[in-house]
Amino acid sequence: MSIPLFKGAEVERLRRASQAAAGTLAFVASKLTPGVSTGDIDQWVREDTARRGGKPSQLGYKGFPATVCTSRNHVICHGIPSPAERVARGDIINVDVTTFLDGFHGDTSATFLVGEVSDDARHIVDVARRCRDAGIAVVRHGARLGDIGAAIEELAKKEGCSVVEEFGGHGIGHQMHGPPTVPHTGKRGSGIKLRSGMVFTVEPMVNLGRPDIRILADGWTVVTEDGSLSAQFEHTLLVTAEGCEVLTQPERVIPLEIAC
């Protein structure tokens, strides 16, 4: 399948969808506190997405039963919200929001630190955020797809962490998931050449321990095989001649530390 190139009015609509997703993520961050359930987060995303005129892209996608992924501590990704699952002091939790608005999708996530967390928790969240940013920093017209994964993997290894290989970034636009697949490990100078107008996500999943994964019986929830902490950050990007535009950059910095 060919990789679409977006321009003009399409880019503006992608911006709107991406900003809606970023706004909803910021809204969730403003309400997070110990004791809330991940089911509460699901409801907040449902309501805030509707207020912005959009629809939650994840709801019903390949049968996914919720509007958002909520992944706590050793959950790598695709955690299913539940009224029975409570956020506690010392947790880290990734909230992954995707919004469908005016024919386009925008996708973003962040990992939050709830109250006083361990040094290990703080470390993995910091490394995951910097890995995302390292991957974004090499994106430009003419760069290679492998440059992104190489930059992420090099930083993670330097910090004593590992990168999940089974899941990566993805093209996004009219479809939530499309080409290209964006590996978060790789070799510089390898893979397809990036072209202005490509839109995709960079969303490394970084583990404190080994990179091995296990999928739970629900068919969705992915956890670290060794039980170690995992963190993830995600942006949707537009490739440009000069570099890239981060379409899901929030209007204001979203605080990652949730005071208790």
N, C-alpha and C positions, 0 to 999 in steps of 0.2 A: 504494500500500500504506500502511495507517495505521501510525502510530508507536506501539508498545506503551508502556504505563505500568506500571511495576512497583511492587509494594508488599509489605509483610509478609514472609512466608516466602520469596518470590521474591527480595527484596532481600538477605536473609541468604545465600541460595545464590549470588547474584551476588558478594557479598563473598568467599565462600569460594573461588570460581573465580578471582577477581581476585587474592586474596592468594596463591593457589597459583602463579599466573603471576609475581607479584612475587618470591616466594620462589625460584623457579627462575632468574629473572634475576639475583638476588643470588648464587645459587650459581655461576652462570657467571662472574660478575664476580670471585668469590673464586679462580677457577682460571685466569683469563686470564693469559697471559704470552707474551712473544715466543717464536716457534718452534712454538706449538701450531697445529694446522690448524683451519680452519673446520669440517672434518669432525669433529674432536674436540668442538667446540661442539655440533654436531648430536647427537652421542652423549650428551654431558652432559645436554642438554635432554631427550632421550628417557628417560634413566635417572632423572633427578630428577623429571620429571613423573609417571612411574610410581610413584615412592616416595611422592608426595603423593596418590596415588589417582586421578590424572587421565589424560587423553590429550592429545597435542599436536594442537591444532585445525588447524594448518596442513598436517599430513601428509595428502597426497592431495586437498587442497582445490583443485578445478578442475585436478587433475593435478599440483599442486606436489609435488616429489619428496622433500621434507625436513621435519624437525620444527620448523625455525626459519629465519628469514631472517637472513643475516649480510652486512652491506653495508659494505665497506671504502672509505675515502678518497673517490673520485669516484663510487662506487656510491650512488645515492639510496635505493633500496629493493629488496626482493625478491631480494637476492643469494642464490644457491644454495650451501649449504655443500659443500666438497669436501676430500678428504684431501690433494689436491695444492696447496691454497691455504694458505699459512702467514702467520700474523700476525707482523709485523716491528716493531722499534722505530721510532717515529716515525709509525706508523699511527694513524688513528682508525677505529673499527669500531662500527657499530650492530648490536645484537643485539635482535631482535624476537620476543618469546615470547607465544604465545596458548595458554591451557589450557582444555580442556573438562572440567568436573567437575560431577557431580550435575545434569546437564541444562542447564548454563549455561557461557558462555565468559567469560574475562577476558583482556585484551590490554594489553601494556605493552612499551615498548622504551626503551633508553638508548644513547647513543654514548660509547664509552670512548676515552681517550687512552693510548696504549701507550708508556711511557717518555717520553723527552724528545721533544716534538713541536714543530713550527714555530709561530711566532706566529699565522700564518693558521689553522692547525689548531685552536689553542686558542681563537681568536676565533670560528670558526664553531660549535664545540661550545657555547661559552658563549651565543652568540646563539640557537641552536636551543633550548636549554633554557629561556632566558628567554622566547622566543616561545611555547613551550608554556604556560608559566606565565601569560603575559599573556592568552592565550586562555581559560585556565581561570578567571582572575580575573573575567571578565565573565559567567560562566555563572550563571544564577539563574532561578527561575520568573518569566515575563513578559518576559525579555530576548529579543532577536531572534537568529536564527542568524547573520545577517550581522555582528553585534557581535563574534563570535569571530574571524572572518577579518579584520575591520578592525583589531582590536587586534594580531593577529599581524603583519599586513602593515605596519602603521605602525612597529612596533618594528624589523622586519627592514630596512626601507628606511632608517630612522634610522641603523642600524649598517652601512650599505653592502652589505647582502646582499639576496638575492631569495628568493621563496617559490614552490615548485613548485605549479602550478595543476591539473595533471592528476590528482593523487591527494589525497584528503582523509581526514578522520575518517569514522566510520560508526556507525550504531546497532549495538548488540550485546546479546545476551541468550541466548535459545534458539538463535539463529543467530549465527555469527561475524560476518557482515556483513548488515546490514539498514538500514532507514530510521531516522533521516535521514542523508543525505550531509552531511558537515560541511566546507564549503570553508574553506581557510586563507587566502584572500583575500576581501575583500568590502567592503560598505558598511554603516556603522552604521544601525540602524533598518530594515534590509531582511531578508527571509526570514521563515520561520515563527516563531511565538512558542514559546519553550521552556516546558514544563510540568513541574511536579514529577512525578517518577517516570520521566521519560525517562532512558535510559542510552545513552551514546555515547562515542566516543573523540575526543580532541584530540591530533593527532600531526603537527605541521607538519614538512615537509621543507624545509630552508633551505640555499641554495647560496651559496658565496662569490662566484661569478660570476653568470652569467645564469641565468634559470629554465628555459631550454630543456632538454628531455630527449631521450634516445635509448634504445630498447629493443633489447637484444642478441639475437642469433640464437636463443638458448635460449627466447625468448618470455617470459621472466620478469625478468631482470636489467635494472634501469633505471639509466642513468648520466647524468651531466651532459654535455650536448652539447659544452661547451667544455673539458671535462676538469677543471673546478674542483672543490674539495672540497665535500662535502655532509654534513650532519648532521641527526639526527632524534631527538626524544624523544616518548614517548607515555604517556598515562594513560587509563584507563577511568573515566568520571564518572557519578554519579547526580545529576540535577537535584533541588534541594530549594527550599523556599520562601525560605530564607535565602541560598542560594548553590548550592553543590554539595558532594557528598562524593566525594573521590578514592578510588575503590574499590581501585586498585592501588598506593596509597601503601605503601611497604615498611615493615616493622616497624622497621628501622634504615636509616639513610642508606646508600645504595649508593655506595661510592667510585668516582668516574669515572676517576681517574688510576691507571693500572696501573704500579706500581713495577717496575723491572727490576734 
